């Protein structure tokens, strides 16, 4: 299971980094600014200096390295969990989380923060909702967590009968 999970992690990280490099250098998202994809999804370049959803933003090197060290520790913990995984579902989910975390950690090494670029929003004359700007690594992390929760909460019950 470990090899499967690490393959998922590597592919996730690769897809995340490839999307970011393409958007920066080929698509020139920084130069284009705000680029609508649909009525409710736009591409917009932001640099997240905090953790998920922009919490605990860091501007100095000590805080940035502390966040990087936290990600390294989290990946180490998840890797240990992956080494003990007994199902492909668990291994794949952990691979998504690890790959997303590594992808975002790589950003911290060579950019001013984590590159986020997808903005989900709903706008009507009487209502406006804007979600946080996110990236493919964030999607992978959330998907991995959701599947782990599903497996732990409902997976065992589904296997019981």
Backbone as JSON Lines, residues from 0, in Angstrom:
{"i":0,"aa":"X","n":[0.81,-1.19,0.0],"ca":[0.0,0.0,0.0],"c":[0.86,1.26,0.0]}
{"i":1,"aa":"X","n":[2.04,1.18,0.6],"ca":[2.89,2.37,0.69],"c":[3.27,2.87,-0.7]}
{"i":2,"aa":"X","n":[3.65,1.97,-1.58],"ca":[4.04,2.38,-2.94],"c":[2.88,3.05,-3.66]}
{"i":3,"aa":"X","n":[1.68,2.52,-3.5],"ca":[0.51,3.12,-4.13],"c":[0.29,4.54,-3.58]}
{"i":4,"aa":"X","n":[0.32,4.69,-2.27],"ca":[0.12,6.0,-1.65],"c":[1.18,7.0,-2.07]}
{"i":5,"aa":"X","n":[2.44,6.56,-2.14],"ca":[3.51,7.47,-2.57],"c":[3.39,7.84,-4.03]}
{"i":6,"aa":"X","n":[2.88,6.92,-4.85],"ca":[2.63,7.24,-6.26],"c":[1.55,8.31,-6.37]}
{"i":7,"aa":"X","n":[0.47,8.15,-5.6],"ca":[-0.59,9.16,-5.58],"c":[-0.02,10.5,-5.11]}
{"i":8,"aa":"X","n":[0.82,10.47,-4.07],"ca":[1.43,11.69,-3.55],"c":[2.29,12.38,-4.62]}
{"i":9,"aa":"X","n":[3.11,11.6,-5.3],"ca":[4.0,12.17,-6.32],"c":[3.19,12.77,-7.47]}
{"i":10,"aa":"X","n":[2.16,12.06,-7.92],"ca":[1.33,12.58,-9.02],"c":[0.57,13.83,-8.6]}
{"i":11,"aa":"X","n":[0.1,13.84,-7.36],"ca":[-0.61,15.01,-6.84],"c":[0.31,16.22,-6.78]}
{"i":12,"aa":"X","n":[1.49,16.03,-6.24],"ca":[2.46,17.11,-6.14],"c":[2.87,17.61,-7.53]}
{"i":13,"aa":"X","n":[3.09,16.69,-8.44],"ca":[3.46,17.05,-9.8],"c":[2.37,17.85,-10.49]}
{"i":14,"aa":"X","n":[1.12,17.41,-10.36],"ca":[-0.01,18.14,-10.97],"c":[-0.14,19.53,-10.37]}
{"i":15,"aa":"X","n":[0.02,19.63,-9.05],"ca":[-0.06,20.92,-8.38],"c":[1.02,21.87,-8.88]}
{"i":16,"aa":"X","n":[2.26,21.42,-8.87],"ca":[3.36,22.28,-9.3],"c":[3.27,22.62,-10.79]}
{"i":17,"aa":"X","n":[2.87,21.65,-11.61],"ca":[2.73,21.92,-13.05],"c":[1.66,22.97,-13.3]}
{"i":18,"aa":"X","n":[0.53,22.89,-12.59],"ca":[-0.53,23.87,-12.79],"c":[-0.05,25.27,-12.39]}
{"i":19,"aa":"X","n":[0.7,25.36,-11.31],"ca":[1.19,26.66,-10.85],"c":[2.2,27.26,-11.83]}
{"i":20,"aa":"X","n":[3.14,26.45,-12.29],"ca":[4.14,26.95,-13.24],"c":[3.47,27.35,-14.55]}
{"i":21,"aa":"X","n":[2.51,26.55,-15.01],"ca":[1.82,26.89,-16.25],"c":[1.06,28.21,-16.1]}
{"i":22,"aa":"X","n":[0.34,28.35,-15.0],"ca":[-0.43,29.58,-14.8],"c":[0.46,30.81,-14.67]}
{"i":23,"aa":"X","n":[1.63,30.65,-14.05],"ca":[2.53,31.78,-13.89],"c":[3.26,32.15,-15.17]}
{"i":24,"aa":"X","n":[3.82,31.15,-15.84],"ca":[4.74,31.45,-16.93],"c":[4.14,31.32,-18.32]}
{"i":25,"aa":"X","n":[3.24,30.39,-18.55],"ca":[2.64,30.26,-19.88],"c":[1.35,31.07,-20.0]}
{"i":26,"aa":"X","n":[0.48,30.96,-19.04],"ca":[-0.79,31.67,-19.04],"c":[-0.63,33.12,-18.59]}
{"i":27,"aa":"X","n":[0.42,33.41,-17.85],"ca":[0.72,34.74,-17.31],"c":[-0.43,35.28,-16.47]}
{"i":28,"aa":"X","n":[-0.82,34.48,-15.47],"ca":[-1.92,34.89,-14.61],"c":[-1.61,36.19,-13.86]}
{"i":29,"aa":"X","n":[-0.36,36.39,-13.48],"ca":[0.01,37.63,-12.81],"c":[-0.24,38.85,-13.68]}
{"i":30,"aa":"X","n":[0.06,38.73,-14.97],"ca":[-0.17,39.83,-15.9],"c":[-1.63,40.02,-16.27]}
{"i":31,"aa":"X","n":[-2.37,38.94,-16.32],"ca":[-3.78,39.01,-16.67],"c":[-4.66,39.5,-15.53]}
{"i":32,"aa":"X","n":[-4.18,39.22,-14.3],"ca":[-5.0,39.6,-13.14],"c":[-6.18,38.66,-12.97]}
{"i":33,"aa":"X","n":[-7.35,39.2,-12.94],"ca":[-8.59,38.46,-12.73],"c":[-9.06,37.87,-14.07]}
{"i":34,"aa":"X","n":[-9.22,36.52,-14.13],"ca":[-9.62,35.86,-15.38],"c":[-10.82,34.95,-15.11]}
{"i":35,"aa":"X","n":[-12.01,35.34,-15.59],"ca":[-13.2,34.51,-15.35],"c":[-13.16,33.22,-16.18]}
{"i":36,"aa":"X","n":[-13.51,32.09,-15.55],"ca":[-13.61,30.8,-16.22],"c":[-15.09,30.48,-16.47]}
{"i":37,"aa":"X","n":[-15.89,30.61,-15.44],"ca":[-17.35,30.45,-15.53],"c":[-17.98,31.62,-14.78]}
{"i":38,"aa":"X","n":[-19.29,31.59,-14.64],"ca":[-19.96,32.65,-13.89],"c":[-19.63,32.59,-12.4]}
{"i":39,"aa":"X","n":[-19.09,31.45,-11.95],"ca":[-18.83,31.31,-10.51],"c":[-17.41,30.87,-10.17]}
{"i":40,"aa":"X","n":[-16.54,30.73,-11.16],"ca":[-15.13,30.38,-10.91],"c":[-14.24,31.33,-11.71]}
{"i":41,"aa":"X","n":[-13.31,31.96,-11.0],"ca":[-12.33,32.85,-11.63],"c":[-10.93,32.38,-11.27]}
{"i":42,"aa":"X","n":[-9.99,32.73,-12.12],"ca":[-8.58,32.55,-11.8],"c":[-8.05,33.91,-11.35]}
{"i":43,"aa":"X","n":[-7.39,33.92,-10.22],"ca":[-6.82,35.14,-9.69],"c":[-5.58,34.75,-8.87]}
{"i":44,"aa":"X","n":[-4.49,35.46,-9.06],"ca":[-3.23,35.11,-8.39],"c":[-3.17,35.73,-7.01]}
{"i":45,"aa":"X","n":[-2.97,34.89,-5.99],"ca":[-2.72,35.37,-4.63],"c":[-1.59,34.55,-4.03]}
{"i":46,"aa":"X","n":[-0.91,35.14,-3.06],"ca":[0.17,34.46,-2.35],"c":[-0.25,34.33,-0.9]}
{"i":47,"aa":"X","n":[-0.49,33.11,-0.47],"ca":[-0.92,32.83,0.9],"c":[0.31,32.64,1.77]}
{"i":48,"aa":"X","n":[0.51,33.54,2.71],"ca":[1.67,33.44,3.6],"c":[1.32,32.75,4.91]}
{"i":49,"aa":"X","n":[0.08,32.29,5.03],"ca":[-0.35,31.61,6.25],"c":[-0.54,30.13,5.99]}
{"i":50,"aa":"X","n":[-1.42,29.54,6.79],"ca":[-1.79,28.14,6.58],"c":[-3.14,28.12,5.89]}
{"i":51,"aa":"X","n":[-3.86,27.05,5.96],"ca":[-5.13,26.91,5.27],"c":[-6.03,28.12,5.48]}
{"i":52,"aa":"X","n":[-6.64,28.54,4.41],"ca":[-7.58,29.67,4.41],"c":[-6.94,30.97,4.87]}
{"i":53,"aa":"X","n":[-5.63,31.08,4.75],"ca":[-4.93,32.31,5.1],"c":[-4.79,32.56,6.59]}
{"i":54,"aa":"X","n":[-5.06,31.55,7.41],"ca":[-4.92,31.72,8.86],"c":[-3.44,31.85,9.23]}
{"i":55,"aa":"X","n":[-3.16,32.61,10.25],"ca":[-1.81,32.82,10.79],"c":[-0.81,33.26,9.72]}
{"i":56,"aa":"X","n":[-1.1,34.34,9.0],"ca":[-0.16,34.8,7.97],"c":[1.19,35.17,8.59]}
{"i":57,"aa":"X","n":[2.25,34.85,7.89],"ca":[3.62,35.1,8.35],"c":[4.33,35.98,7.34]}
{"i":58,"aa":"X","n":[5.04,36.98,7.82],"ca":[5.79,37.86,6.93],"c":[7.3,37.72,7.14]}
{"i":59,"aa":"X","n":[7.7,37.25,8.31],"ca":[9.13,37.15,8.6],"c":[9.65,35.75,8.39]}
{"i":60,"aa":"X","n":[10.96,35.59,8.3],"ca":[11.56,34.28,8.04],"c":[11.33,33.28,9.16]}
{"i":61,"aa":"X","n":[11.26,33.72,10.41],"ca":[11.06,32.78,11.51],"c":[9.69,32.12,11.4]}
{"i":62,"aa":"X","n":[8.66,32.91,11.18],"ca":[7.32,32.36,11.03],"c":[7.18,31.49,9.81]}
{"i":63,"aa":"X","n":[7.79,31.91,8.71],"ca":[7.73,31.12,7.48],"c":[8.4,29.76,7.66]}
{"i":64,"aa":"X","n":[9.56,29.76,8.31],"ca":[10.26,28.49,8.54],"c":[9.52,27.63,9.55]}
{"i":65,"aa":"X","n":[8.84,28.27,10.5],"ca":[8.04,27.5,11.46],"c":[6.89,26.79,10.74]}
{"i":66,"aa":"X","n":[6.23,27.49,9.82],"ca":[5.16,26.84,9.05],"c":[5.72,25.72,8.18]}
{"i":67,"aa":"X","n":[6.89,25.94,7.59],"ca":[7.51,24.91,6.78],"c":[7.85,23.69,7.64]}
{"i":68,"aa":"X","n":[8.4,23.93,8.82],"ca":[8.74,22.82,9.73],"c":[7.49,22.07,10.16]}
{"i":69,"aa":"X","n":[6.39,22.78,10.39],"ca":[5.13,22.14,10.74],"c":[4.67,21.22,9.61]}
{"i":70,"aa":"X","n":[4.78,21.68,8.36],"ca":[4.39,20.85,7.21],"c":[5.27,19.61,7.11]}
{"i":71,"aa":"X","n":[6.56,19.78,7.35],"ca":[7.48,18.63,7.3],"c":[7.09,17.61,8.36]}
{"i":72,"aa":"X","n":[6.78,18.08,9.57],"ca":[6.37,17.17,10.65],"c":[5.05,16.47,10.29]}
{"i":73,"aa":"X","n":[4.11,17.22,9.72],"ca":[2.82,16.63,9.33],"c":[3.01,15.57,8.26]}
{"i":74,"aa":"X","n":[3.86,15.85,7.29],"ca":[4.12,14.87,6.23],"c":[4.79,13.64,6.82]}
{"i":75,"aa":"X","n":[5.7,13.82,7.75],"ca":[6.33,12.67,8.41],"c":[5.32,11.8,9.14]}
{"i":76,"aa":"X","n":[4.4,12.43,9.86],"ca":[3.34,11.71,10.56],"c":[2.46,10.94,9.56]}
{"i":77,"aa":"X","n":[2.06,11.63,8.49],"ca":[1.2,11.0,7.48],"c":[1.92,9.85,6.77]}
{"i":78,"aa":"X","n":[3.21,10.01,6.53],"ca":[4.0,8.96,5.9],"c":[4.04,7.73,6.79]}
{"i":79,"aa":"X","n":[4.2,7.94,8.1],"ca":[4.18,6.82,9.04],"c":[2.83,6.11,9.03]}
{"i":80,"aa":"X","n":[1.75,6.89,8.94],"ca":[0.41,6.32,8.86],"c":[0.27,5.53,7.56]}
{"i":81,"aa":"X","n":[0.77,6.1,6.47],"ca":[0.72,5.44,5.17],"c":[1.45,4.1,5.22]}
{"i":82,"aa":"X","n":[2.56,4.04,5.91],"ca":[3.35,2.79,5.99],"c":[2.56,1.68,6.68]}
{"i":83,"aa":"X","n":[1.57,2.05,7.5],"ca":[0.74,1.06,8.2],"c":[-0.63,0.87,7.55]}
{"i":84,"aa":"X","n":[-0.9,1.58,6.47],"ca":[-2.21,1.5,5.81],"c":[-2.45,0.09,5.27]}
{"i":85,"aa":"X","n":[-3.68,-0.38,5.42],"ca":[-4.02,-1.73,4.95],"c":[-5.0,-1.72,3.79]}
{"i":86,"aa":"X","n":[-5.49,-0.55,3.4],"ca":[-6.42,-0.49,2.26],"c":[-5.93,0.53,1.24]}
{"i":87,"aa":"X","n":[-6.3,0.29,0.0],"ca":[-5.93,1.23,-1.07],"c":[-6.62,2.58,-0.87]}
{"i":88,"aa":"X","n":[-7.83,2.56,-0.32],"ca":[-8.56,3.79,-0.08],"c":[-7.81,4.68,0.92]}
{"i":89,"aa":"X","n":[-7.35,4.08,2.01],"ca":[-6.57,4.83,3.0],"c":[-5.27,5.31,2.39]}
{"i":90,"aa":"X","n":[-4.57,4.42,1.69],"ca":[-3.28,4.78,1.09],"c":[-3.45,5.9,0.06]}
{"i":91,"aa":"X","n":[-4.47,5.82,-0.77],"ca":[-4.72,6.86,-1.77],"c":[-5.08,8.18,-1.12]}
{"i":92,"aa":"X","n":[-5.9,8.14,-0.08],"ca":[-6.29,9.36,0.62],"c":[-5.08,10.02,1.27]}
{"i":93,"aa":"X","n":[-4.27,9.22,1.94],"ca":[-3.06,9.76,2.56],"c":[-2.1,10.3,1.5]}
{"i":94,"aa":"X","n":[-2.04,9.62,0.35],"ca":[-1.22,10.11,-0.76],"c":[-1.68,11.47,-1.25]}
{"i":95,"aa":"X","n":[-3.0,11.67,-1.33],"ca":[-3.52,12.98,-1.74],"c":[-3.11,14.07,-0.75]}
{"i":96,"aa":"X","n":[-3.23,13.76,0.54],"ca":[-2.89,14.75,1.57],"c":[-1.39,15.04,1.55]}
{"i":97,"aa":"X","n":[-0.57,13.99,1.49],"ca":[0.88,14.17,1.46],"c":[1.3,14.96,0.23]}
{"i":98,"aa":"X","n":[0.79,14.57,-0.93],"ca":[1.14,15.27,-2.17],"c":[0.75,16.73,-2.15]}
{"i":99,"aa":"X","n":[-0.44,17.02,-1.61],"ca":[-0.87,18.41,-1.5],"c":[-0.01,19.2,-0.54]}
{"i":100,"aa":"X","n":[0.32,18.6,0.6],"ca":[1.16,19.28,1.59],"c":[2.56,19.55,1.04]}
{"i":101,"aa":"X","n":[3.11,18.57,0.34],"ca":[4.44,18.75,-0.25],"c":[4.4,19.82,-1.34]}
{"i":102,"aa":"X","n":[3.36,19.8,-2.16],"ca":[3.22,20.81,-3.21],"c":[3.18,22.22,-2.63]}
{"i":103,"aa":"X","n":[2.41,22.41,-1.58],"ca":[2.34,23.73,-0.95],"c":[3.64,24.08,-0.23]}
{"i":104,"aa":"X","n":[4.31,23.08,0.34],"ca":[5.59,23.33,1.02],"c":[6.65,23.75,0.0]}
{"i":105,"aa":"X","n":[6.64,23.14,-1.16],"ca":[7.6,23.53,-2.21],"c":[7.41,25.0,-2.56]}
{"i":106,"aa":"X","n":[6.16,25.46,-2.63],"ca":[5.91,26.88,-2.91],"c":[6.63,27.78,-1.92]}
{"i":107,"aa":"X","n":[6.61,27.39,-0.66],"ca":[7.23,28.22,0.38],"c":[8.74,28.34,0.19]}
{"i":108,"aa":"X","n":[9.35,27.37,-0.51],"ca":[10.79,27.42,-0.71],"c":[11.2,28.39,-1.81]}
{"i":109,"aa":"X","n":[10.34,28.62,-2.8],"ca":[10.78,29.47,-3.92],"c":[9.82,30.58,-4.31]}
{"i":110,"aa":"X","n":[8.75,30.8,-3.59],"ca":[7.83,31.9,-3.86],"c":[7.62,32.69,-2.58]}
{"i":111,"aa":"X","n":[6.94,33.82,-2.66],"ca":[6.68,34.6,-1.43],"c":[5.6,33.99,-0.53]}
{"i":112,"aa":"X","n":[5.07,32.87,-0.9],"ca":[4.04,32.16,-0.15],"c":[3.49,31.04,-1.01]}
{"i":113,"aa":"X","n":[2.4,30.47,-0.59],"ca":[1.76,29.41,-1.38],"c":[0.92,30.08,-2.46]}
{"i":114,"aa":"X","n":[1.11,29.65,-3.7],"ca":[0.36,30.22,-4.82],"c":[-1.05,29.64,-4.83]}
{"i":115,"aa":"X","n":[-2.04,30.51,-4.66],"ca":[-3.45,30.14,-4.78],"c":[-4.01,30.86,-5.99]}
{"i":116,"aa":"X","n":[-4.98,30.23,-6.67],"ca":[-5.43,30.82,-7.92],"c":[-6.89,30.56,-8.28]}
{"i":117,"aa":"X","n":[-7.6,29.72,-7.59],"ca":[-9.0,29.44,-7.94],"c":[-9.9,30.17,-6.95]}
{"i":118,"aa":"X","n":[-10.78,31.01,-7.47],"ca":[-11.74,31.73,-6.64],"c":[-13.14,31.26,-7.01]}
{"i":119,"aa":"X","n":[-13.81,30.65,-6.05],"ca":[-15.21,30.24,-6.21],"c":[-16.08,31.34,-5.62]}
{"i":120,"aa":"X","n":[-17.08,31.79,-6.38],"ca":[-17.94,32.87,-5.89],"c":[-19.34,32.73,-6.48]}
{"i":121,"aa":"X","n":[-20.3,33.26,-5.75],"ca":[-21.68,33.34,-6.23],"c":[-22.12,34.79,-6.04]}
{"i":122,"aa":"X","n":[-22.6,35.37,-7.12],"ca":[-23.04,36.75,-7.05],"c":[-24.4,36.88,-7.72]}
{"i":123,"aa":"X","n":[-25.35,37.42,-6.99],"ca":[-26.68,37.75,-7.52],"c":[-26.96,39.19,-7.09]}
{"i":124,"aa":"X","n":[-28.02,39.78,-7.6],"ca":[-28.33,41.15,-7.16],"c":[-28.55,41.27,-5.65]}
{"i":125,"aa":"X","n":[-28.99,40.19,-5.01],"ca":[-29.3,40.28,-3.58],"c":[-28.36,39.46,-2.69]}
{"i":126,"aa":"X","n":[-27.38,38.78,-3.27],"ca":[-26.53,37.89,-2.48],"c":[-25.14,37.82,-3.09]}
{"i":127,"aa":"X","n":[-24.13,37.82,-2.23],"ca":[-22.76,37.66,-2.71],"c":[-22.01,36.74,-1.75]}
{"i":128,"aa":"X","n":[-21.32,35.75,-2.32],"ca":[-20.52,34.81,-1.54],"c":[-19.2,34.61,-2.26]}
{"i":129,"aa":"X","n":[-18.11,34.76,-1.54],"ca":[-16.77,34.52,-2.09],"c":[-16.04,33.55,-1.17]}
{"i":130,"aa":"X","n":[-15.63,32.42,-1.73],"ca":[-14.86,31.44,-0.99],"c":[-13.4,31.88,-1.02]}
{"i":131,"aa":"X","n":[-12.59,31.27,-0.18],"ca":[-11.17,31.57,-0.19],"c":[-10.55,31.13,-1.5]}
{"i":132,"aa":"X","n":[-9.49,31.81,-1.9],"ca":[-8.76,31.41,-3.1],"c":[-7.94,30.18,-2.73]}
{"i":133,"aa":"X","n":[-7.94,29.18,-3.61],"ca":[-7.26,27.91,-3.31],"c":[-6.54,27.4,-4.54]}
{"i":134,"aa":"X","n":[-5.88,26.24,-4.4],"ca":[-5.13,25.64,-5.51],"c":[-5.4,24.14,-5.56]}
{"i":135,"aa":"X","n":[-4.76,23.44,-6.49],"ca":[-5.0,22.0,-6.64],"c":[-4.51,21.21,-5.43]}
{"i":136,"aa":"X","n":[-3.44,21.66,-4.8],"ca":[-2.96,20.98,-3.59],"c":[-4.01,21.03,-2.5]}
{"i":137,"aa":"X","n":[-4.66,22.18,-2.36],"ca":[-5.73,22.31,-1.35],"c":[-6.88,21.38,-1.65]}
{"i":138,"aa":"X","n":[-7.24,21.26,-2.92],"ca":[-8.32,20.35,-3.32],"c":[-7.94,18.91,-2.97]}
{"i":139,"aa":"X","n":[-6.7,18.53,-3.23],"ca":[-6.24,17.18,-2.93],"c":[-6.28,16.92,-1.42]}
{"i":140,"aa":"X","n":[-5.85,17.89,-0.63],"ca":[-5.85,17.72,0.82],"c":[-7.27,17.54,1.33]}
{"i":141,"aa":"X","n":[-8.17,18.4,0.88],"ca":[-9.57,18.3,1.33],"c":[-10.19,16.98,0.88]}
{"i":142,"aa":"X","n":[-9.94,16.57,-0.36],"ca":[-10.48,15.3,-0.86],"c":[-9.94,14.13,-0.04]}
{"i":143,"aa":"X","n":[-8.65,14.15,0.26],"ca":[-8.06,13.08,1.07],"c":[-8.66,13.01,2.46]}
{"i":144,"aa":"X","n":[-8.87,14.15,3.08],"ca":[-9.46,14.18,4.42],"c":[-10.9,13.69,4.38]}
{"i":145,"aa":"X","n":[-11.66,14.12,3.37],"ca":[-13.07,13.69,3.26],"c":[-13.15,12.18,3.1]}
{"i":146,"aa":"X","n":[-12.29,11.6,2.26],"ca":[-12.33,10.15,2.05],"c":[-11.89,9.42,3.32]}
{"i":147,"aa":"X","n":[-10.89,9.93,4.03],"ca":[-10.49,9.31,5.3],"c":[-11.63,9.36,6.31]}
{"i":148,"aa":"X","n":[-12.33,10.48,6.38],"ca":[-13.48,10.58,7.28],"c":[-14.57,9.61,6.88]}
{"i":149,"aa":"X","n":[-14.85,9.52,5.58],"ca":[-15.85,8.58,5.09],"c":[-15.47,7.16,5.48]}
{"i":150,"aa":"X","n":[-14.23,6.81,5.23],"ca":[-13.79,5.45,5.53],"c":[-13.85,5.15,7.02]}
{"i":151,"aa":"X","n":[-13.46,6.11,7.85],"ca":[-13.47,5.84,9.29],"c":[-14.88,5.86,9.88]}
{"i":152,"aa":"X","n":[-15.75,6.71,9.34],"ca":[-17.11,6.81,9.9],"c":[-18.09,5.82,9.27]}
{"i":153,"aa":"X","n":[-18.01,5.62,7.97],"ca":[-18.98,4.78,7.28],"c":[-18.38,3.52,6.68]}
{"i":154,"aa":"X","n":[-17.09,3.53,6.42],"ca":[-16.45,2.38,5.78],"c":[-16.57,1.12,6.59]}
{"i":155,"aa":"X","n":[-16.35,1.2,7.88],"ca":[-16.45,0.02,8.74],"c":[-17.86,-0.49,8.81]}
{"i":156,"aa":"X","n":[-18.85,0.42,8.87],"ca":[-20.26,0.01,8.93],"c":[-20.68,-0.67,7.63]}
{"i":157,"aa":"X","n":[-20.13,-0.19,6.51],"ca":[-20.5,-0.79,5.23],"c":[-19.94,-2.21,5.1]}
{"i":158,"aa":"X","n":[-18.8,-2.47,5.74],"ca":[-18.17,-3.8,5.66],"c":[-18.8,-4.78,6.64]}
{"i":159,"aa":"X","n":[-19.45,-4.25,7.69],"ca":[-19.95,-5.12,8.76],"c":[-21.0,-6.16,8.31]}
{"i":160,"aa":"X","n":[-22.0,-5.79,7.49],"ca":[-22.99,-6.81,7.11],"c":[-22.39,-7.82,6.2]}
